[in-house]
């Protein structure tokens, strides 16, 4: 922990998507003080409106002095920020030791980038907190969401997907895969889950022999082993369910305890409406850090 | 070996692409007798014209009786055949033990499908031969094709890609990956190398921090361990070089001894014209079968 007062607010570094608002709501409900530092161009309008300060993603000096002014007891990174453009990265040079270090960090995987940001924040005395620390109720639990359950034949596809994600953990490549029967049909790269599902959709209409026009296949999504789930949490929500349905899949399996379910009620409702299963499955969280 | 005369012709089962013609040319040069059995809808026009017989992909009875008529000393599968449509698969039921077995085979990976076809051919007494047996000169050798060589910084990206492909071997997913610096940016699924490269191209223009507009990244392509390279050989050619250039890559690395280089001279010329390296790298061929 830092030398700062533990009674200080939690600073929410807000990127895009629904998570910053959900987290702020949850902290409000628990009576835990918080402040929002929103990233211009990423945070959604309602988050920017609630924000205590809006800054540029790479204004790292500004972010650090704001955190110090607030006497923040900890920092949490919520929502997505895509990689900065080369021009934007110029502003961050002062923060990194030299140009070569910054280039090296930016050319490697997301894990590596986020790990470096976390290291720097902790060096400055701001502990980095995750959803598990602040709002564990937002994380996936084991069992079915909604009314549909996987059939026995889905279980082996889910198990295959989990094994693949485990073996891919050292590579900082996707957090998700699509398995159809005994066949891995896609591995997520930096394009993200929605685009991967669009790719799968293109196959399923293209004369591949599945049980078409029946649904087939499952999206399996889980944190990499060793992934810092404080800063990079696999996420699903209602849109993921809609895209999985469009891709012709039968359901979604997520690693319990280390996957974020955005808007659980709407996610379950979408699954029921579209006839998909969404299930939290056991996933060795002890091997993610910390 | 089968009980048939070893002096019988090699039967080339010809799918799409340039390989069937290249193989026929090579066998002709070596004075080895051959016959071509072309698959309607897959084999290219010039191959169909040279073919001794043209049949439907799933007319397995017709294929087997043709091979017997020819007294084929062996069979080689050359060129791509995409998976059959459900309607076409109906014609193949008689050949497989039952509908369930066929469904099972078709729902699994390509490796599994091809392995079953090879098993059936060998059960009938036709040894299955590969490019390595018939025309080893078409396989990648170690070293650079063309004038451009990888820079020292490319070597670690190539090594990372090879490690990833090795660890993915049990999964019957792609034969190729794209690595940019320390980051895996794509893993090939059933969409194939050309479509994977198109996906990478979409990233590289999208504000990702690479050394844009400089080229960055490498396509790494190699046979899976345990893959039967007699029937499913990773392949590159001039078009692969063109697509890699469009995707903003610096070069291509291929597993020597187990990757096919179609039209080597045109491939090297394309690499030189576009400023890419194409290099054959050592790749444990002893762990592919047989």
Interface residues (C-beta under 8 A of the other chain):
Chain A: X82 X83 X84 X85 X86 X89 X103 X104 X106 X107 X108 X109 X112 X160 X164 X167 X168 X170 X171 X172 X173 X174 X180 X181 X182 X183 X184 X185 X186 X187 X189 X190 X191 X199 X202 X203 X207 X208 X209 X210 X211 X212 X216
Chain B: X82 X83 X84 X85 X86 X89 X103 X104 X106 X107 X108 X109 X112 X160 X164 X167 X168 X170 X171 X172 X173 X174 X180 X181 X182 X183 X184 X185 X186 X187 X189 X190 X191 X199 X202 X203 X207 X208 X209 X210 X211 X212 X216
